[in-house]
Amino acid sequence: MESSTPCSTFFISSSIRRQILGVRLVTLNQSARFTPAALSAARPRHPPRARSLTRAANAAVVLVDTARDRSTTMGCVSSSPARDKERRYARLASRTHFRPAQVGVLHKIYENVSNSIDRDDVISLHEFQLALFGKRAQEDGESGGDLFSERIFECFDTTNDGTLSFEEFVNGLSIFHPQASKEEKTAFAFKVYDLQGTNAIERDDVRKMLESVMNQNKDMTLSDEALEMAVDQTFKDCDLTKDGAISLDEFKVLVEKNEKVIANMTLPMLARLTKEFPEFLFTEDN
C-alpha cells in the first residue's frame, strides 16, 4: 500500500553523522622499530680468547630466561597492560562487526568523547550530543532536545545507568556498521521508535517523533490537524492488524517494502575506520 507520505515518520534524516567519529584527536608518535637485521649488525663480535667467557655469560642468560619462563607459566608474572588491551579489543571484535584494530580506533575516540565535558571516562547524553552536533541540544532552546539522538543513546545504554561504557559504545555502533544484517538494523530501529518500551510503536510515539523532526527542522511546519493526518496515514500504511499499534512483525513488513526506512541505520565510514584514522594504527595487519 503506497501513499503520498508512506510512513513518513520513519524517514527521519540520520542524526548519527561523521561527527561521532570526527572528534579531533592528537596524532600519536609511533615508537622506533628495530629489525632483526639491525640488531644483528649492532651485535659485537668476540675475539677467540674471549669465547669461553661469552659461553659462560650465555649460559647464565639461559638460566635466567628459563627461570623467568617458569614463573610466567605459573602465573607469577602478570601480563602487560598492552597485552590486556589487545585481548579486550579482540574480545569486542569477536562479538561485533569490527576488527581488533578498528576497536582500538574506537577506544581513542571514546576516550576523547567521554572526557569532553565531565572527564569521568564514561559518555553522558550531553557528551554524546556534543560529539554528534558540536553542541548540547538542550542549550539551544529546542523543545525536549533531539529525540532521535536521545533514543539512540538510550538504546546503546543497555545497563540503563544514564552513561555509555566503552563496551556499550562499541556494541551500539556495530549496529550501524555496513556489515550488520538487515535484521539487526530493523530490530534496533524498531526499538528506537518504541519510545515507551511496550514492544509496539504507539500513536503517541509516532506523534512525538514527528514533533521532534519539526523541532529540528525549522523550515518544516505542520498544523495540529496536518500532524494528526500524518499519524493517521502512518498507521493506515503500517498497522496491518488495525489494533492501534505497530508490532515488530509489521515493522519488518514495512522494511521489506522499502529499505529506506532503515537507511539511517548505516554509517559507511565504520567499515574504513583504520583508513579514516591511520594515526591510531600500531600494527601492519589492520
Contacts in CASP RR format, 6 or more apart in sequence:
PFRMAT RR
TARGET T0000
AUTHOR 0000-0000-0000
METHOD contacts of the structure
MODEL  1
MESSTPCSTFFISSSIRRQILGVRLVTLNQSARFTPAALSAARPRHPPRA
RSLTRAANAAVVLVDTARDRSTTMGCVSSSPARDKERRYARLASRTHFRP
AQVGVLHKIYENVSNSIDRDDVISLHEFQLALFGKRAQEDGESGGDLFSE
RIFECFDTTNDGTLSFEEFVNGLSIFHPQASKEEKTAFAFKVYDLQGTNA
IERDDVRKMLESVMNQNKDMTLSDEALEMAVDQTFKDCDLTKDGAISLDE
FKVLVEKNEKVIANMTLPMLARLTKEFPEFLFTEDN
1 236 0 8 1.000
1 237 0 8 1.000
2 237 0 8 1.000
3 233 0 8 1.000
3 236 0 8 1.000
3 237 0 8 1.000
5 230 0 8 1.000
5 233 0 8 1.000
5 234 0 8 1.000
6 233 0 8 1.000
6 237 0 8 1.000
6 258 0 8 1.000
7 233 0 8 1.000
7 234 0 8 1.000
7 237 0 8 1.000
7 238 0 8 1.000
7 254 0 8 1.000
7 258 0 8 1.000
7 261 0 8 1.000
8 210 0 8 1.000
8 230 0 8 1.000
8 233 0 8 1.000
8 234 0 8 1.000
9 193 0 8 1.000
9 206 0 8 1.000
9 209 0 8 1.000
9 210 0 8 1.000
9 213 0 8 1.000
9 230 0 8 1.000
9 231 0 8 1.000
9 234 0 8 1.000
10 189 0 8 1.000
10 193 0 8 1.000
10 234 0 8 1.000
10 254 0 8 1.000
10 261 0 8 1.000
11 260 0 8 1.000
11 261 0 8 1.000
12 148 0 8 1.000
12 209 0 8 1.000
12 213 0 8 1.000
12 264 0 8 1.000
13 264 0 8 1.000
14 263 0 8 1.000
14 264 0 8 1.000
15 132 0 8 1.000
15 133 0 8 1.000
15 146 0 8 1.000
15 148 0 8 1.000
15 149 0 8 1.000
15 152 0 8 1.000
15 216 0 8 1.000
15 264 0 8 1.000
16 132 0 8 1.000
16 149 0 8 1.000
16 152 0 8 1.000
16 176 0 8 1.000
16 264 0 8 1.000
16 267 0 8 1.000
17 132 0 8 1.000
18 267 0 8 1.000
18 269 0 8 1.000
19 131 0 8 1.000
19 132 0 8 1.000
19 133 0 8 1.000
19 134 0 8 1.000
20 109 0 8 1.000
20 113 0 8 1.000
20 131 0 8 1.000
20 132 0 8 1.000
20 173 0 8 1.000
20 267 0 8 1.000
21 106 0 8 1.000
21 109 0 8 1.000
21 269 0 8 1.000
21 270 0 8 1.000
21 273 0 8 1.000
21 276 0 8 1.000
21 277 0 8 1.000
22 109 0 8 1.000
22 131 0 8 1.000
23 109 0 8 1.000
23 112 0 8 1.000
23 113 0 8 1.000
23 116 0 8 1.000
23 131 0 8 1.000
25 108 0 8 1.000
25 109 0 8 1.000
25 112 0 8 1.000
25 277 0 8 1.000
25 279 0 8 1.000
25 280 0 8 1.000
27 279 0 8 1.000
28 279 0 8 1.000
28 280 0 8 1.000
30 282 0 8 1.000
46 54 0 8 1.000
68 77 0 8 1.000
71 77 0 8 1.000
85 107 0 8 1.000
86 100 0 8 1.000
89 100 0 8 1.000
89 101 0 8 1.000
89 103 0 8 1.000
89 104 0 8 1.000
89 107 0 8 1.000
90 100 0 8 1.000
92 98 0 8 1.000
92 103 0 8 1.000
92 167 0 8 1.000
92 170 0 8 1.000
92 171 0 8 1.000
93 99 0 8 1.000
93 100 0 8 1.000
93 102 0 8 1.000
93 103 0 8 1.000
95 171 0 8 1.000
96 103 0 8 1.000
96 170 0 8 1.000
96 171 0 8 1.000
96 174 0 8 1.000
96 177 0 8 1.000
97 174 0 8 1.000
97 177 0 8 1.000
97 179 0 8 1.000
97 180 0 8 1.000
97 270 0 8 1.000
98 106 0 8 1.000
98 170 0 8 1.000
98 174 0 8 1.000
98 177 0 8 1.000
98 270 0 8 1.000
98 273 0 8 1.000
99 274 0 8 1.000
99 286 0 8 1.000
101 273 0 8 1.000
101 274 0 8 1.000
101 281 0 8 1.000
101 283 0 8 1.000
101 285 0 8 1.000
101 286 0 8 1.000
102 270 0 8 1.000
102 273 0 8 1.000
102 274 0 8 1.000
102 286 0 8 1.000
103 170 0 8 1.000
104 280 0 8 1.000
105 273 0 8 1.000
105 274 0 8 1.000
105 276 0 8 1.000
105 277 0 8 1.000
105 280 0 8 1.000
105 281 0 8 1.000
106 166 0 8 1.000
106 169 0 8 1.000
106 170 0 8 1.000
106 173 0 8 1.000
106 273 0 8 1.000
107 166 0 8 1.000
108 277 0 8 1.000
108 280 0 8 1.000
109 277 0 8 1.000
110 123 0 8 1.000
110 166 0 8 1.000
110 169 0 8 1.000
110 170 0 8 1.000
111 121 0 8 1.000
113 123 0 8 1.000
113 127 0 8 1.000
113 128 0 8 1.000
113 130 0 8 1.000
113 131 0 8 1.000
114 120 0 8 1.000
114 121 0 8 1.000
114 122 0 8 1.000
114 123 0 8 1.000
114 127 0 8 1.000
114 164 0 8 1.000
115 121 0 8 1.000
116 127 0 8 1.000
116 130 0 8 1.000
116 131 0 8 1.000
117 124 0 8 1.000
117 126 0 8 1.000
117 127 0 8 1.000
117 130 0 8 1.000
118 124 0 8 1.000
118 127 0 8 1.000
122 163 0 8 1.000
122 164 0 8 1.000
122 165 0 8 1.000
123 131 0 8 1.000
123 163 0 8 1.000
123 164 0 8 1.000
123 169 0 8 1.000
124 162 0 8 1.000
124 163 0 8 1.000
125 150 0 8 1.000
125 153 0 8 1.000
125 162 0 8 1.000
126 136 0 8 1.000
126 138 0 8 1.000
128 149 0 8 1.000
128 152 0 8 1.000
128 153 0 8 1.000
128 164 0 8 1.000
129 135 0 8 1.000
129 136 0 8 1.000
129 137 0 8 1.000
129 146 0 8 1.000
129 149 0 8 1.000
129 153 0 8 1.000
130 136 0 8 1.000
132 149 0 8 1.000
133 146 0 8 1.000
133 149 0 8 1.000
137 144 0 8 1.000
137 145 0 8 1.000
137 146 0 8 1.000
137 149 0 8 1.000
138 144 0 8 1.000
138 145 0 8 1.000
142 215 0 8 1.000
142 216 0 8 1.000
143 211 0 8 1.000
143 215 0 8 1.000
144 212 0 8 1.000
144 215 0 8 1.000
145 212 0 8 1.000
145 215 0 8 1.000
146 212 0 8 1.000
146 216 0 8 1.000
147 208 0 8 1.000
147 209 0 8 1.000
147 212 0 8 1.000
148 192 0 8 1.000
148 209 0 8 1.000
148 212 0 8 1.000
148 216 0 8 1.000
151 192 0 8 1.000
151 193 0 8 1.000
151 195 0 8 1.000
152 192 0 8 1.000
153 164 0 8 1.000
155 172 0 8 1.000
155 188 0 8 1.000
155 191 0 8 1.000
155 192 0 8 1.000
156 164 0 8 1.000
156 168 0 8 1.000
156 169 0 8 1.000
156 171 0 8 1.000
156 172 0 8 1.000
157 163 0 8 1.000
157 164 0 8 1.000
157 168 0 8 1.000
158 168 0 8 1.000
158 171 0 8 1.000
159 165 0 8 1.000
159 168 0 8 1.000
173 267 0 8 1.000
173 270 0 8 1.000
174 180 0 8 1.000
175 184 0 8 1.000
175 185 0 8 1.000
175 188 0 8 1.000
175 265 0 8 1.000
176 185 0 8 1.000
176 265 0 8 1.000
176 266 0 8 1.000
176 267 0 8 1.000
176 270 0 8 1.000
177 266 0 8 1.000
177 267 0 8 1.000
177 270 0 8 1.000
177 271 0 8 1.000
178 266 0 8 1.000
178 267 0 8 1.000
178 268 0 8 1.000
178 270 0 8 1.000
178 271 0 8 1.000
179 271 0 8 1.000
180 265 0 8 1.000
180 266 0 8 1.000
182 255 0 8 1.000
182 259 0 8 1.000
182 262 0 8 1.000
185 262 0 8 1.000
185 265 0 8 1.000
185 266 0 8 1.000
186 251 0 8 1.000
186 252 0 8 1.000
186 255 0 8 1.000
186 262 0 8 1.000
187 248 0 8 1.000
188 265 0 8 1.000
189 251 0 8 1.000
189 255 0 8 1.000
189 261 0 8 1.000
189 262 0 8 1.000
189 265 0 8 1.000
190 201 0 8 1.000
190 248 0 8 1.000
190 251 0 8 1.000
191 197 0 8 1.000
193 201 0 8 1.000
193 205 0 8 1.000
193 206 0 8 1.000
193 209 0 8 1.000
193 251 0 8 1.000
194 200 0 8 1.000
194 201 0 8 1.000
194 205 0 8 1.000
195 202 0 8 1.000
195 204 0 8 1.000
195 205 0 8 1.000
195 208 0 8 1.000
195 209 0 8 1.000
196 202 0 8 1.000
196 204 0 8 1.000
196 205 0 8 1.000
198 245 0 8 1.000
199 247 0 8 1.000
199 248 0 8 1.000
200 245 0 8 1.000
200 246 0 8 1.000
200 247 0 8 1.000
200 248 0 8 1.000
201 238 0 8 1.000
201 245 0 8 1.000
201 246 0 8 1.000
201 251 0 8 1.000
202 244 0 8 1.000
202 245 0 8 1.000
203 231 0 8 1.000
203 235 0 8 1.000
203 244 0 8 1.000
203 245 0 8 1.000
206 231 0 8 1.000
206 234 0 8 1.000
206 235 0 8 1.000
207 227 0 8 1.000
207 228 0 8 1.000
207 231 0 8 1.000
210 222 0 8 1.000
210 227 0 8 1.000
210 230 0 8 1.000
210 231 0 8 1.000
211 227 0 8 1.000
213 220 0 8 1.000
214 220 0 8 1.000
214 221 0 8 1.000
214 222 0 8 1.000
222 230 0 8 1.000
235 244 0 8 1.000
235 246 0 8 1.000
237 254 0 8 1.000
238 246 0 8 1.000
238 250 0 8 1.000
238 251 0 8 1.000
238 254 0 8 1.000
239 245 0 8 1.000
239 246 0 8 1.000
239 250 0 8 1.000
240 250 0 8 1.000
240 253 0 8 1.000
241 247 0 8 1.000
241 250 0 8 1.000
246 254 0 8 1.000
254 261 0 8 1.000
255 261 0 8 1.000
255 262 0 8 1.000
269 276 0 8 1.000
274 280 0 8 1.000
274 281 0 8 1.000
274 286 0 8 1.000
END
